[in-house]
Amino acid sequence: GQNIDQPTEMTATEGAIVQINCTYQTSGFNGLFWYQQHAGEAPTFLSYNVLDGLEEKGRFSSFLSRSKGYSYLLLKELQMKDSASYLCAVLPAGATNKLIFGTGTLLAVQP
Amino acid sequence: GAVVSQHPSWVICKSGTSVKIECRSLDFQATTMFWYRQFPKQSLMLMATSNEGSKATYEQGVEKDKFLINHASLTLSTLTVTSAHPEDSSFYICSARSQLSGFGELFFGEGSRLTVL
């Protein structure tokens, strides 16, 4: 079956760095996405990894290790507005082309 | 990026009535759209895949006769919650994949919050 695990909640301090981990077990792999979702709103795209390594985009970076079924999202210079849920999603192999979402990590940034 | 618009954003209805939610891709054509449901403090659960010009594909445990999906054009998919009950109250989100971003990024609508009294 498909399984994606993330920590349920995390807390960090404004200005600090936080790493949100995601492990997955899926039937094949065609890429991993990270989305940010504020309460009551739709998710917004943050990053996409299909090859091993680190992808950096401003304050956000995402890392992937396909052999370990592991990814992390790194947020630097945390701001209060970064308080949100962060969703890890995997695109399994096959023709269905459906994203499978993890349970999400609720990040609380404190002053 | 590509834009997906969803309407209505909020809907309150009485138990037993039907509610229709629209999902439109505004600047690209989407042969496939996805409907998700999200309960409070939970992640997105895929309900069904909407296919333009053909029947939708439902995930296991989702009643196709209760959640009617129509994808009549390349830019519009609709989800109708028939005979809604309080347990159907949830946040419904549609999404579509655009090739504009190269790797087929999934774009989400704004979501529709359904409250069934």
Contacts between the chains, C-beta under 8 A, distances in Angstrom:
chain1	res1	chain2	res2	distance
A	31	B	103	6.6
A	33	B	105	7.7
A	33	B	106	7.0
A	40	B	91	7.7
A	40	B	111	7.8
A	40	B	113	7.3
A	41	B	110	7.3
A	41	B	111	6.8
A	42	B	6	7.8
A	42	B	93	5.4
A	42	B	108	4.1
A	42	B	109	6.0
A	42	B	110	5.3
A	42	B	111	4.6
A	43	B	44	7.3
A	43	B	93	7.6
A	43	B	108	5.3
A	44	B	108	7.5
A	45	B	1	7.3
A	45	B	105	5.6
A	45	B	106	7.4
A	45	B	107	7.4
A	48	B	103	5.7
A	48	B	105	6.7
A	50	B	103	7.0
A	87	B	43	6.1
A	87	B	44	7.0
A	89	B	106	7.9
A	96	B	49	7.2
A	96	B	57	7.9
A	97	B	32	6.9
A	97	B	97	7.0
A	97	B	104	7.8
A	98	B	34	6.6
A	98	B	46	5.9
A	98	B	49	6.3
A	99	B	34	7.5
A	99	B	46	7.6
A	99	B	95	7.9
A	99	B	106	5.6
A	100	B	46	7.5
A	101	B	36	7.9
A	101	B	43	4.8
A	101	B	44	4.6
A	101	B	45	7.7
A	101	B	46	7.8
A	102	B	43	6.1
A	103	B	42	6.8
A	103	B	43	4.5
A	104	B	42	7.7
A	104	B	43	4.5
A	106	B	41	7.5
